[in-house]
Amino acid sequence: MCAEMLLFCLRFSFDRVSRMCPAPYPFSCIFVRLGYLFDTECDILTVYPIIKGRYSMKKLSRFLLSRTFLFGVLIACQLGIFVWLMLMFRRAGTVAYIILTLISALVIIAVVEHNNINPAYKIMWLLIVVVMPVTGPICYLWWGRHGIPPKRARQLVQMEQDAACAFQQEPAVTQALYQEFPDFRHSVEYLRNYAAAPVYSGTQTEYYSMGQEFLAPFLDALRKAEKYIFLEYFIVEEGQMWDPILAILREKAAAGVDVRVIYDGFGSMFTLPADYDEQLCRMGIQCHAFNPLHFSLHISDYKLFNHRDHRKIAVIDGCVGFTGGLNFADEYINRKLRCGVWKDTAVKLEGSAVYSLTVSFLTMWDYVAGTKSDYEAYRCPCAVPAQGYVQPYFDSPLNNEIICENAYINIIRRAQRYVYITTPYLIIDNELMSALCLAAKSGVDVRILTPGIPDKAFVYQVTQSYYPRLLEAGVHIYEYTPGFMHAKMFVSDDREAIVGTANLDFRSLYLHFENCCAFYGGSIVQSVLSDINRTLAECHEVTLEETHHIPLYKVLTRIFMRFFAPLL
């Protein structure tokens, strides 16, 4: 979080300088193609030369704007403050030392006694407080505690509670589901009670195994829109994927269709101009950036900067919806090769289950736009012949309930024969680790597919640090050799699957707004299974012996980075 604020201040400063400097190469151009610091879909920070083709500063800029350098700056600031305090109070150094020790001890007690925090977070914060006794306690009190949220967050919590009242579960649907799949009852009821997620039957589904398969049907669905188009995505970037989408949005908006777009203010910070929402508004498209980085007079607002809108939702006329792992950037359709072949997936819903996507979008829209929607006015009575059962669900970091992780754990614990998993990041807490190991030890065929070519080197090292314990328990791990595995999916026993946006990492499971769809029966379960089986043929299976032949510096790096896994 501190690094995010530092990067924001750097960009703000360079923009101000570039406005004052009429040089043909403004300073702000340095930041045009920066990646993102802390989000799991982020690229390692890169900087293009100011004068293209004349100076090679790429390697230097990667280092200067990397996590390593920024953490080094923070540690240097800590040391500087400590030295300054010792010089200022050298006559009272003992008193200053005692005060700092007491403050650190009190914060450590607060961390240990905090029952509603993951043990991995406790270890991380304890380490931060011990290593940085001046700034560490301040960071914990500001970002580590989950007490009463600031006013804006409380508003969103209230909106989510109001939206939950809009859902009505049809008893006939659950009765039929429990009769066909009685052992799904507990998972379904958990999502209904704690995620306000009804289960639907009158819905058809279509699965897309690659981003390039998704684009054409998505554009076709947009062209058929008559009433409204709602889009909510983490990353939007101008290019071969977004440009044709934008052309249709402009055309539909001009024809009177209600077109609304939400993109994450930090996820798209370096892929879009700062005023892109205003540009779309001038085209007739209603647009807002979720929680953009900005200076605020309300200090508590800065606590929200660590919570990003990682959802991917598209709704057309309330009858057709799309979701999955895809963002709107060229690497997702392999028009830009960035880490080899980019493997990602999406699903299309058509029918009554789309109403859940619609209400979720409108809730976030009301928050960013300051409006209040009549959810019932957007209900579309477009039930179609059923293909199994669909249960869209949504997770919020403000409700103190880790919906996505619990849904994953439930499918792991229920597996009898197999559970296959795809994830771009494998940075898991003890609960998920225990569930995976226990399933494998109990004879369940557990397979996890991870990237073969990483998008972030340090995060990849942390992912691989989890391999030995999983492999020792009998879990099979496969790395997708053609490139980067970005899909987030579970499939088990030919009966159920989950496709969505939640990665197996701390940021997705604890800090981000996420959405997923659980599928019980139906053809999409077989589609997900077939796709994973095809993908396995392109993967390298990691062996336990390979994990024993790791250079010492990598072992030490992984041990160190594991302490900070909740930040990655």
N, C-alpha and C positions, 0 to 999 in steps of 0.2 A: 504494500500500500504506500509506504514511504517512497519507494522507487517510482510508483505511478505518479505521485505528486511531483517528484523531481523532474520526471520526463515532461509533465505538463508545463511546469515552470520554464523548462528549457525551450519548449516549443513556443510558448507565449513570448518569451524574451526575443527569440530569433524573429518571430513575426513582427514585433514592434520595431526591431532594428531594420528589417527589410523594408518597412514602410518609410522609414527616414532615409534610407540609402537608395538612390536612384540607379545603382549599378546594374548592369545587365544580368547579373547572376545573384538574385536576392538570397539572403541567408536562409529564408524559409524553405527554399527548394531542397536544402539538405535533408529536410524531414519528410519529403513527399512520400517516400517509400519505406518509412520505418515500420518494423513489425510491432508486436505488442509484448509487453513485459511479462505479465503474470497469467494471462488467460491461456487455457490449454489448447486453444486453437491458434495461438499466436506464433509468429515467425520470430527467429532470433533477429535482433535489431540490425538493420543494415543501412548504409548511407551511400548514396550515389555521388560520384565526384561532382564538384561544382561545375567544372568545365569538362563535359563528357569527352572521354577519349584522350585527355591530356594528362590527368593525374590519377594515379591508382591509390585511392584512399579507402578502398572497401574493407581490407583486412583491419586497418587501424580503426575505422569507424565501428566495425563490428565489436571490437574490443571495448572502445570507449562507451558504447551504448549497450553493453551486454549486462546481464544480471550480475556477473562476477565483478565488473568494474563499479556498478552502482552500489552493490553491497559493500565493496571496498570503501567507497566514498562515505557510506553511512557509518562504517566502523571507524574510519578516520575522523569523522565528526565527533563520534563518541570519545575517541582518545583525546581529541583536541579539547573538548569540553572538560574532560577529566583533568587534563594537564592545567587548563586555565583555572579550574577550581582550586587545584592544589597550590598554584602560584598566588591566587588571590587570597587564599586562606592558609598560607603556609604556617602562619603563627597559630592557626586554629585547625591545623590539618587533622588532628585526632578527632576533633568535634565533627568536622565535615565527614570523615570516614565513618564515624559512628552513625551519623544521620543517614548516610547513603546505605549503610549496612542494614539499619532498621527498616528503611523504606523497602529495600529489596526483600528482606525477610517477610514483611507484611504482605507484599505482593505474591511471594512464593506461597505463603499460607493461603491467600485468596485463590490462587491457581489450583492448589491441591484440594481445597475444600469445595471448589466449584463442581457440583454434581452433574450439571447439564453441559458438559464439555467432553469431547472425545479425548481418550488418553493420549493419542498422538499429539493433539494440540497442547495438552498439558506439558508433555516432554519438550516440545518446541519452545513454548513460552518460558518454561523454567530455564532452558539453555540461554534464551535471549536475555532474560533478567540477570542471570549469573554473569554472562559475558559482557553485557552492557548495562551496568548498574545505574547509570544516569538516565539514558534514553529508553532502556528496556522497560522499566515500570511504566513510563508514560505511554509507550506504544501499547502495552497490554491493557492499561486502563482505558485507552481510547478505542482500540480495535479488537482486543482479545475478549472483552466481556460482552455478554449478550443480555444486557439488562433491558430497561424500558427503551424502546427504539425512539428515534427522534420523531418530530411531529409528522413529517412527510411520510415516514415509514408507517406510522400508526394509521394514516389515511389509507395507505394501500392495503394494510391488513383488514381494515373495515370494509373496503371495497371487495376484497376476496371473500369475506364472510357474507356480504350481501349477494355476491354472485353464486355462492353455494346454495342459497335459497332458491335459485332459479332452476335447479335440477330436480327432476322427479323421476324416481326409479319405477319402471313398470314391473309389478310383481310377476307377471306372466313370463317375462324374460329371465329373471333370476331363477324362477321355478324350473323352467326348461333347462337352463344351464346346469343347475345343481342336480337335476335328474340325469343329464348326460355325463357331467363331470363332477361328481359329488366331492372329490378331494380339492376342487378349486374354491370351495366355499370360503375358507378362511382368508385367502388372498383377495378375493373379490370384496368381501365384507370390509377388510382393512382399507382398501382403496376407496370404498364407498364412504366409510365413516370418517376417515382422516384426510382424504384428498377430495372429498365431495365429487366422486367420479362414478356416475352411473354406468352400467353395462348395457350395451345395445345389441340388438339382433338384426334389425332391418338395414344392414349396411353391406355394400360390396367393397371389396378391396383390390388394389392392384399394386404390385411390388416392382420397384426399379432397382436393379442390382448395381448400376453405375450411374454417375451423374449425367453422362451424355444420353442415357436412355430416358432420363427424367425430363429433359428440357423440352423436347418436342410436344409430348402430351400436356405439359404444363402451359406452354404457349397456346396450345389449342384450347385448353380450358379457359384461359384468360380471354381469348377472342370471343367466347360464347357468353361472357358475363353480360347480364342485363340490368342487375340492380346494384350490386356492390362487389368490390374486391378489397379484401383485407390482407395485408402482408406484415408479418412480424419476424424479423431475422436479426441475427447477431452481427453478421458481416455483410455489407453491400459494397461492391467495388465495380466501378465503371469498366466495361470490357465486353467481350463477345457473349457473355452470359447475361449480364444485366442490361445491356443496351437494347436488345430486342424486347425484353420485358418492359423496359421503360417506354419504348415506342408504343406498345399496346396500352399501357397505363395512360399515357397522354391522350391517345385516341379515345379511350373509353371515358376518361374524365371530360373531354370535350363533348362527348355524346350524352352527358348527364349521369353517367354511372358514378356512384359514390366510391371513390378510390382513396384508401387510407394506407399509409406506410409507417411502420415503426422500425427503426434500426437502433442498435445499441450505440450509445455515445462514445464508449471507449473501444468496443470491438471494431467500429468503423472509423475510428479517429484518424487513422493514417491511410485509409483507402478512399475517403471522401473529403471534399472541401469542408471547412468549418461551417459554412452557411448552406450546406446541401439541402437541409430541410426547407430553407427559405426558397431555394431554387425550385424545388418540387412544388411548393405552394404557388409559385408564380406560373407553373404549368397547369394549375388547376387540381393538383394532387395534394390532398391533405397529408401532412407528414410531420412527425416529431421524432427527435432523438431521445432515447431513454437514458436518463441520468447522465448527461454529458459532464465531462470534467469542466468545472467552472469555479470562479471565486464566489463565495457566498458569505453573507453577513451572519448567517446562522451556522455556528461552528459545528453543531450536531449533524448538519447535512453531509459533512465530510465522512461520517461513519458509513454512509451509504455507497461511497465510491467503490468499495470492495465487492458490492453485489451487482452482478451484471445480468442483463436479459439475454440468456443463451438459448432461448426458445426459437424454433423454426416453425412458423404457422402460416399457411395460406388458406384463405376461405373465399370461395366464389359463389355468390348468391345463396349462401347458407346450405347448399346441397352438395357441393364438392369441396373437399379439403385435401391439403397436402402437408406432410410433415416428414421428419427423418433427420439425418445428420447434415444435409446439404445447406450451404450458404450460397449467396449469389456472388461468386468470384470465379475467374476462369480456370483455376486449378481444379475446381470441383467437377468440371466437365472435361478435364484434360486438354483444354485448349492452351494451357500454360503448364509446362512441365516443371514442377517445383518439388522435389522429393520423389522423382520417378512417377509411376502410375498412381494416381490418386483414387483410392477405392472408397466409395461412399454409397449410401443407399437412401431410398425414400419410399414412402407409401402414399397412395391415393385412397381417400375414403369418399364414398358416395352413398349418401343416405342419412339416416337419423343421427349417427354418431358425430356428424360434422357439427352438430349444435354445441357440443362441448368445446370444440376448437373456437367456435364463434364467440361463446361467452367468455372464454379465456382472453381472446384478443380484445374484446370490448372492455373487459376489466382493466387491462393494461392501458388501453386507449383513454379510458376515463381518468386514469391516474396521470398520464403525461399531458392530456389536453385539458384537464379540469372540467370534464363534462360528466353527465350522468345518463347512461343508456337504458332504454327499455328493452331488456333482453328478449322478452316475449315477442316483440315486434320483428325479431330476426330469426325466429324459429321457422324452419322450412319443413312442411309436412311431406317430405320426399322419401319415405321409406321404400326400400327396394327389396327384392328377394334376398333373404339372409344368406351370408356365407360365413358361418360360424358366429362368434360373439366378439365384440370390440369394446374395450374399456379405455378410452383416452384419460390420462391423468396428468396432473401438473404439480410441480414442486416449487415451494417458495422458501427462501432462507429466513423469512421473518416469522414462520409459524412454529419453530422449535420442533419440527417433525421431519425426519429425514426420509421422505416418501420414496424417492428413487432407490436409495440403498436398501430400504426394507423390502421393496418390490423385488429387487434382484436377489436378496437373501431368501425370500420366500420361494422363488422359482428354483434356486439351488437346492434348498432343503426338500422340496417336493419331488425332485428328479429321482426316477427309479432306474432308468437305463443310461441316459446321457444328458448332458447339458453342454452346449457349444456357445462360446462367447466371442464377440469381436469388440475390440476397444483400441483407440489410439494411444491411450495412456493407462498404465497399470500401476497406480499409486494408491494402494488400498489400506484401510485401517484393519485393526485386529479382528473385528466382527466379520468382515468379508473374507479375510484370510482364513479364519477358522472355518467358515461355512464351506469354502472351496476345498480346503484340505480334508475336512470331515467327509464330504461327499465322495472325494476320490478314494479315501481310505475305506469307505463303505462299499466300494465296487462300482460306483457311478463313473462312466466315461466322461471326464471333464476335460474339455479342450478350450484353450484360449488363443485367439489369433491377435497378434500385435504387429506393429509396423516393422518392415525390414529396413526401410530408409526413414530415419527420424526427421521431424521438423525442428526439434530442439535437442541439442546434444546432451545437456545436463538432465533434462527430463527423461531422456532415453536411458541414461545411466541409472537413474532412480528406478525406472520401469524394470530394467534388467536385474536390479538388486533384489527384486522379489522372486526371481526365478528359482534359486536353489531350494528354498523352503517348499515352494509349490511342487517342484519336480520330485523332491524327496517324498512328498505325500502321495505321488502318483498322478498329479495333474500333468497333462500334455500341453506344451507351449509351442506354438508355431509362429514364425515370423514371415510376413508377407514380402517375399523377396522382390517382386516387381516395383515396390514403392511404399507409399504411405497408406496404412489402414486407418481410415477416419470413421468408419461405420461403428455404431453403438447398438449391438443387438445381442439378444439371448434367444435360444431355441432349445426346447427340451421334449424328449419322449414322443415326438411326432404330434404333440397335442397343443402346445402353447409356445408363444413367442412374444418378445418385446422388441420394438423398434422405436428409437427416439433420439434424444439429444444428450442424454446424461452419460458422460464418460465415467470410467472407473477411476476417479481421482477425487481429491478432497474438494477442489474448487467446484466441480459439478455437483457433488453430493451434499455439500454443506453451504456454499456461498452463492450459487447462481440460481436464477429462475430457469427451470427446465420443464420440458414436456415429453411424454412418451405415450405409446399406445401398447396395451396388452391385448393379445389375440388368443382366443381359446377356440381351437378347432378351425375349420375352414382351409381354403386353398393357400392362404398366405403363409401359414405355418410350413407347408411343404415347399413353398417358394423360397423362404428364408433358409430352410434346411438344404435344399438343392444348391443354392448359391454358396453357402458355406462349404459344402462338400466339394464344389468345383474350385473354390478358392484354396482349399487345403492342398490341392494338387500343385498349386503354385507357391507353396510355402516350404520353408525349411524348418524341420522339427528340431527344437533345441534339446540337447541332451544334458544330463547332469554332469557328465565328464567335461563338457565344454565350459561349464560354469566354474570348474576347478582350475582352469588354465587362464586365469585373468591376471594381467599385470598388477603389481602391488599398488601402483599409483591409482589405478582404476578402483581397486578394492577400497582404498582409503577415501577416494572421492565419493564413492557410493555410500559409504558409512556416514560421511559428513553430510551429504545431501539428503539422506534419509531423515535426519533430524528436522529438516526444513520442508519435508514432503507436503505438509498442509498448505504451504505457500505456493506450490507449483501447479 
